[in-house]
Amino acid sequence: MGMKVTVDKDMCIGAGQCVVTAPDVFDQDDDGFVEVLNENPGEGDAEAVRDAAHVCPARVITVEE
């Protein structure tokens, strides 16, 4: 099984670090809050997703592997 990405959008502060770090997996909605573009990213995005979870100041990204 691959990676599964979830976010707690209610706790997002809109810093945007996830979008900068993993733009193929994360985006921001019109209000600036995180949106997951791909809940099951491939191995090519795995390192970027882990980094995005690490740099998120609100710690709203959960990565299950």
Backbone as XML, in Angstrom:
<?xml version="1.0"?>
<chain id="A" units="angstrom">
  <residue number="1" name="MET">
    <atom name="N" x="0.834" y="-1.190" z="0.000"/>
    <atom name="CA" x="0.000" y="0.000" z="0.000"/>
    <atom name="C" x="0.872" y="1.244" z="0.000"/>
  </residue>
  <residue number="2" name="GLY">
    <atom name="N" x="0.398" y="2.284" z="-0.642"/>
    <atom name="CA" x="1.168" y="3.512" z="-0.738"/>
    <atom name="C" x="0.892" y="4.468" z="0.395"/>
  </residue>
  <residue number="3" name="MET">
    <atom name="N" x="1.193" y="5.677" z="0.149"/>
    <atom name="CA" x="1.056" y="6.749" z="1.127"/>
    <atom name="C" x="-0.360" y="7.324" z="1.091"/>
  </residue>
  <residue number="4" name="LYS">
    <atom name="N" x="-0.858" y="7.725" z="2.256"/>
    <atom name="CA" x="-2.151" y="8.418" z="2.336"/>
    <atom name="C" x="-1.938" y="9.722" z="3.094"/>
  </residue>
  <residue number="5" name="VAL">
    <atom name="N" x="-2.419" y="10.818" z="2.511"/>
    <atom name="CA" x="-2.244" y="12.145" z="3.081"/>
    <atom name="C" x="-3.605" y="12.701" z="3.492"/>
  </residue>
  <residue number="6" name="THR">
    <atom name="N" x="-3.692" y="13.163" z="4.729"/>
    <atom name="CA" x="-4.893" y="13.852" z="5.194"/>
    <atom name="C" x="-4.466" y="15.144" z="5.875"/>
  </residue>
  <residue number="7" name="VAL">
    <atom name="N" x="-5.395" y="16.097" z="5.934"/>
    <atom name="CA" x="-5.119" y="17.371" z="6.593"/>
    <atom name="C" x="-6.289" y="17.743" z="7.491"/>
  </residue>
  <residue number="8" name="ASP">
    <atom name="N" x="-5.983" y="18.511" z="8.519"/>
    <atom name="CA" x="-7.014" y="19.064" z="9.382"/>
    <atom name="C" x="-7.206" y="20.517" z="8.934"/>
  </residue>
  <residue number="9" name="LYS">
    <atom name="N" x="-8.099" y="20.694" z="7.962"/>
    <atom name="CA" x="-8.288" y="22.007" z="7.349"/>
    <atom name="C" x="-8.744" y="23.055" z="8.362"/>
  </residue>
  <residue number="10" name="ASP">
    <atom name="N" x="-9.484" y="22.624" z="9.381"/>
    <atom name="CA" x="-9.970" y="23.566" z="10.396"/>
    <atom name="C" x="-8.830" y="24.186" z="11.208"/>
  </residue>
  <residue number="11" name="MET">
    <atom name="N" x="-7.706" y="23.503" z="11.291"/>
    <atom name="CA" x="-6.573" y="23.996" z="12.074"/>
    <atom name="C" x="-5.518" y="24.688" z="11.210"/>
  </residue>
  <residue number="12" name="CYS">
    <atom name="N" x="-5.706" y="24.665" z="9.891"/>
    <atom name="CA" x="-4.751" y="25.273" z="8.967"/>
    <atom name="C" x="-4.689" y="26.780" z="9.194"/>
  </residue>
  <residue number="13" name="ILE">
    <atom name="N" x="-3.465" y="27.326" z="9.174"/>
    <atom name="CA" x="-3.291" y="28.771" z="9.344"/>
    <atom name="C" x="-2.948" y="29.461" z="8.019"/>
  </residue>
  <residue number="14" name="GLY">
    <atom name="N" x="-2.879" y="28.699" z="6.939"/>
    <atom name="CA" x="-2.652" y="29.279" z="5.620"/>
    <atom name="C" x="-1.237" y="29.733" z="5.353"/>
  </residue>
  <residue number="15" name="ALA">
    <atom name="N" x="-0.259" y="29.114" z="5.997"/>
    <atom name="CA" x="1.135" y="29.508" z="5.795"/>
    <atom name="C" x="1.610" y="29.197" z="4.378"/>
  </residue>
  <residue number="16" name="GLY">
    <atom name="N" x="1.074" y="28.140" z="3.774"/>
    <atom name="CA" x="1.408" y="27.807" z="2.393"/>
    <atom name="C" x="2.701" y="27.050" z="2.200"/>
  </residue>
  <residue number="17" name="GLN">
    <atom name="N" x="3.369" y="26.674" z="3.278"/>
    <atom name="CA" x="4.626" y="25.943" z="3.147"/>
    <atom name="C" x="4.438" y="24.596" z="2.443"/>
  </residue>
  <residue number="18" name="CYS">
    <atom name="N" x="3.288" y="23.975" z="2.635"/>
    <atom name="CA" x="3.026" y="22.687" z="1.988"/>
    <atom name="C" x="2.967" y="22.846" z="0.477"/>
  </residue>
  <residue number="19" name="VAL">
    <atom name="N" x="2.375" y="23.938" z="0.015"/>
    <atom name="CA" x="2.251" y="24.184" z="-1.425"/>
    <atom name="C" x="3.621" y="24.425" z="-2.041"/>
  </residue>
  <residue number="20" name="VAL">
    <atom name="N" x="4.458" y="25.170" z="-1.342"/>
    <atom name="CA" x="5.808" y="25.442" z="-1.818"/>
    <atom name="C" x="6.633" y="24.154" z="-1.847"/>
  </residue>
  <residue number="21" name="THR">
    <atom name="N" x="6.452" y="23.312" z="-0.847"/>
    <atom name="CA" x="7.257" y="22.100" z="-0.696"/>
    <atom name="C" x="6.790" y="20.957" z="-1.591"/>
  </residue>
  <residue number="22" name="ALA">
    <atom name="N" x="5.478" y="20.787" z="-1.725"/>
    <atom name="CA" x="4.926" y="19.677" z="-2.521"/>
    <atom name="C" x="3.745" y="20.176" z="-3.364"/>
  </residue>
  <residue number="23" name="PRO">
    <atom name="N" x="4.039" y="20.969" z="-4.411"/>
    <atom name="CA" x="2.970" y="21.597" z="-5.194"/>
    <atom name="C" x="2.100" y="20.623" z="-5.982"/>
  </residue>
  <residue number="24" name="ASP">
    <atom name="N" x="2.573" y="19.415" z="-6.216"/>
    <atom name="CA" x="1.762" y="18.428" z="-6.933"/>
    <atom name="C" x="0.742" y="17.762" z="-6.014"/>
  </residue>
  <residue number="25" name="VAL">
    <atom name="N" x="0.901" y="17.950" z="-4.709"/>
    <atom name="CA" x="0.029" y="17.277" z="-3.737"/>
    <atom name="C" x="-0.859" y="18.269" z="-2.995"/>
  </residue>
  <residue number="26" name="PHE">
    <atom name="N" x="-0.358" y="19.483" z="-2.744"/>
    <atom name="CA" x="-1.104" y="20.469" z="-1.967"/>
    <atom name="C" x="-1.380" y="21.733" z="-2.767"/>
  </residue>
  <residue number="27" name="ASP">
    <atom name="N" x="-2.484" y="22.370" z="-2.443"/>
    <atom name="CA" x="-2.824" y="23.672" z="-3.003"/>
    <atom name="C" x="-3.520" y="24.458" z="-1.900"/>
  </residue>
  <residue number="28" name="GLN">
    <atom name="N" x="-3.848" y="25.706" z="-2.184"/>
    <atom name="CA" x="-4.600" y="26.526" z="-1.237"/>
    <atom name="C" x="-5.910" y="26.936" z="-1.880"/>
  </residue>
  <residue number="29" name="ASP">
    <atom name="N" x="-6.986" y="26.907" z="-1.084"/>
    <atom name="CA" x="-8.287" y="27.324" z="-1.594"/>
    <atom name="C" x="-8.349" y="28.849" z="-1.667"/>
  </residue>
  <residue number="30" name="ASP">
    <atom name="N" x="-9.494" y="29.388" z="-2.050"/>
    <atom name="CA" x="-9.633" y="30.837" z="-2.212"/>
    <atom name="C" x="-9.412" y="31.612" z="-0.919"/>
  </residue>
  <residue number="31" name="ASP">
    <atom name="N" x="-9.570" y="30.940" z="0.219"/>
    <atom name="CA" x="-9.339" y="31.571" z="1.515"/>
    <atom name="C" x="-7.913" y="31.384" z="2.014"/>
  </residue>
  <residue number="32" name="GLY">
    <atom name="N" x="-7.095" y="30.661" z="1.239"/>
    <atom name="CA" x="-5.696" y="30.461" z="1.601"/>
    <atom name="C" x="-5.425" y="29.221" z="2.427"/>
  </residue>
  <residue number="33" name="PHE">
    <atom name="N" x="-6.437" y="28.360" z="2.600"/>
    <atom name="CA" x="-6.257" y="27.165" z="3.421"/>
    <atom name="C" x="-5.942" y="25.947" z="2.569"/>
  </residue>
  <residue number="34" name="VAL">
    <atom name="N" x="-5.279" y="24.998" z="3.168"/>
    <atom name="CA" x="-4.771" y="23.822" z="2.470"/>
    <atom name="C" x="-5.887" y="22.995" z="1.816"/>
  </residue>
  <residue number="35" name="GLU">
    <atom name="N" x="-5.560" y="22.503" z="0.625"/>
    <atom name="CA" x="-6.384" y="21.518" z="-0.069"/>
    <atom name="C" x="-5.441" y="20.418" z="-0.529"/>
  </residue>
  <residue number="36" name="VAL">
    <atom name="N" x="-5.884" y="19.182" z="-0.417"/>
    <atom name="CA" x="-5.083" y="18.058" z="-0.884"/>
    <atom name="C" x="-5.495" y="17.747" z="-2.318"/>
  </residue>
  <residue number="37" name="LEU">
    <atom name="N" x="-4.559" y="17.830" z="-3.230"/>
    <atom name="CA" x="-4.828" y="17.530" z="-4.632"/>
    <atom name="C" x="-4.755" y="16.036" z="-4.907"/>
  </residue>
  <residue number="38" name="ASN">
    <atom name="N" x="-3.926" y="15.333" z="-4.134"/>
    <atom name="CA" x="-3.715" y="13.907" z="-4.344"/>
    <atom name="C" x="-3.534" y="13.234" z="-2.989"/>
  </residue>
  <residue number="39" name="GLU">
    <atom name="N" x="-4.570" y="12.538" z="-2.519"/>
    <atom name="CA" x="-4.501" y="11.881" z="-1.205"/>
    <atom name="C" x="-3.579" y="10.674" z="-1.189"/>
  </residue>
  <residue number="40" name="ASN">
    <atom name="N" x="-3.268" y="10.142" z="-2.362"/>
    <atom name="CA" x="-2.419" y="8.961" z="-2.461"/>
    <atom name="C" x="-1.269" y="9.219" z="-3.436"/>
  </residue>
  <residue number="41" name="PRO">
    <atom name="N" x="-0.343" y="10.104" z="-3.051"/>
    <atom name="CA" x="0.759" y="10.430" z="-3.961"/>
    <atom name="C" x="1.691" y="9.242" z="-4.175"/>
  </residue>
  <residue number="42" name="GLY">
    <atom name="N" x="2.323" y="9.236" z="-5.327"/>
    <atom name="CA" x="3.269" y="8.177" z="-5.664"/>
    <atom name="C" x="4.611" y="8.380" z="-4.993"/>
  </residue>
  <residue number="43" name="GLU">
    <atom name="N" x="5.473" y="7.420" z="-5.191"/>
    <atom name="CA" x="6.799" y="7.451" z="-4.569"/>
    <atom name="C" x="7.587" y="8.695" z="-4.976"/>
  </residue>
  <residue number="44" name="GLY">
    <atom name="N" x="7.331" y="9.206" z="-6.177"/>
    <atom name="CA" x="8.035" y="10.395" z="-6.647"/>
    <atom name="C" x="7.757" y="11.633" z="-5.814"/>
  </residue>
  <residue number="45" name="ASP">
    <atom name="N" x="6.594" y="11.675" z="-5.158"/>
    <atom name="CA" x="6.235" y="12.818" z="-4.318"/>
    <atom name="C" x="6.401" y="12.541" z="-2.831"/>
  </residue>
  <residue number="46" name="ALA">
    <atom name="N" x="6.749" y="11.316" z="-2.476"/>
    <atom name="CA" x="6.767" y="10.910" z="-1.066"/>
    <atom name="C" x="7.687" y="11.771" z="-0.203"/>
  </residue>
  <residue number="47" name="GLU">
    <atom name="N" x="8.890" y="12.020" z="-0.667"/>
    <atom name="CA" x="9.831" y="12.802" z="0.133"/>
    <atom name="C" x="9.326" y="14.237" z="0.312"/>
  </residue>
  <residue number="48" name="ALA">
    <atom name="N" x="8.767" y="14.822" z="-0.747"/>
    <atom name="CA" x="8.246" y="16.184" z="-0.661"/>
    <atom name="C" x="7.069" y="16.249" z="0.310"/>
  </residue>
  <residue number="49" name="VAL">
    <atom name="N" x="6.223" y="15.218" z="0.316"/>
    <atom name="CA" x="5.076" y="15.196" z="1.230"/>
    <atom name="C" x="5.556" y="15.096" z="2.676"/>
  </residue>
  <residue number="50" name="ARG">
    <atom name="N" x="6.536" y="14.249" z="2.932"/>
    <atom name="CA" x="7.102" y="14.140" z="4.287"/>
    <atom name="C" x="7.689" y="15.481" z="4.722"/>
  </residue>
  <residue number="51" name="ASP">
    <atom name="N" x="8.400" y="16.137" z="3.804"/>
    <atom name="CA" x="8.987" y="17.444" z="4.112"/>
    <atom name="C" x="7.890" y="18.466" z="4.399"/>
  </residue>
  <residue number="52" name="ALA">
    <atom name="N" x="6.808" y="18.438" z="3.609"/>
    <atom name="CA" x="5.704" y="19.383" z="3.808"/>
    <atom name="C" x="5.077" y="19.203" z="5.185"/>
  </residue>
  <residue number="53" name="ALA">
    <atom name="N" x="4.889" y="17.949" z="5.590"/>
    <atom name="CA" x="4.328" y="17.682" z="6.923"/>
    <atom name="C" x="5.264" y="18.222" z="8.004"/>
  </residue>
  <residue number="54" name="HIS">
    <atom name="N" x="6.552" y="18.088" z="7.772"/>
    <atom name="CA" x="7.552" y="18.535" z="8.749"/>
    <atom name="C" x="7.603" y="20.062" z="8.867"/>
  </residue>
  <residue number="55" name="VAL">
    <atom name="N" x="7.485" y="20.767" z="7.739"/>
    <atom name="CA" x="7.626" y="22.228" z="7.776"/>
    <atom name="C" x="6.317" y="22.954" z="8.085"/>
  </residue>
  <residue number="56" name="CYS">
    <atom name="N" x="5.203" y="22.240" z="8.111"/>
    <atom name="CA" x="3.910" y="22.878" z="8.390"/>
    <atom name="C" x="3.912" y="23.445" z="9.810"/>
  </residue>
  <residue number="57" name="PRO">
    <atom name="N" x="3.784" y="24.785" z="9.961"/>
    <atom name="CA" x="3.842" y="25.368" z="11.299"/>
    <atom name="C" x="2.649" y="24.989" z="12.183"/>
  </residue>
  <residue number="58" name="ALA">
    <atom name="N" x="1.519" y="24.652" z="11.569"/>
    <atom name="CA" x="0.327" y="24.291" z="12.347"/>
    <atom name="C" x="0.222" y="22.774" z="12.557"/>
  </residue>
  <residue number="59" name="ARG">
    <atom name="N" x="1.114" y="22.017" z="11.927"/>
    <atom name="CA" x="1.138" y="20.554" z="12.061"/>
    <atom name="C" x="-0.227" y="19.915" z="11.718"/>
  </residue>
  <residue number="60" name="VAL">
    <atom name="N" x="-0.793" y="20.320" z="10.586"/>
    <atom name="CA" x="-2.115" y="19.828" z="10.190"/>
    <atom name="C" x="-2.061" y="18.683" z="9.178"/>
  </residue>
  <residue number="61" name="ILE">
    <atom name="N" x="-0.861" y="18.319" z="8.716"/>
    <atom name="CA" x="-0.706" y="17.278" z="7.694"/>
    <atom name="C" x="-0.378" y="15.947" z="8.364"/>
  </residue>
  <residue number="62" name="THR">
    <atom name="N" x="-1.167" y="14.925" z="8.043"/>
    <atom name="CA" x="-0.902" y="13.579" z="8.532"/>
    <atom name="C" x="-0.537" y="12.698" z="7.349"/>
  </residue>
  <residue number="63" name="VAL">
    <atom name="N" x="0.570" y="11.983" z="7.482"/>
    <atom name="CA" x="1.039" y="11.090" z="6.431"/>
    <atom name="C" x="1.026" y="9.667" z="6.993"/>
  </residue>
  <residue number="64" name="GLU">
    <atom name="N" x="0.272" y="8.804" z="6.329"/>
    <atom name="CA" x="0.242" y="7.385" z="6.695"/>
    <atom name="C" x="0.943" y="6.601" z="5.616"/>
  </residue>
  <residue number="65" name="GLU">
    <atom name="N" x="1.863" y="5.734" z="6.042"/>
    <atom name="CA" x="2.613" y="4.936" z="5.058"/>
    <atom name="C" x="2.469" y="3.473" z="5.350"/>
  </residue>
</chain>
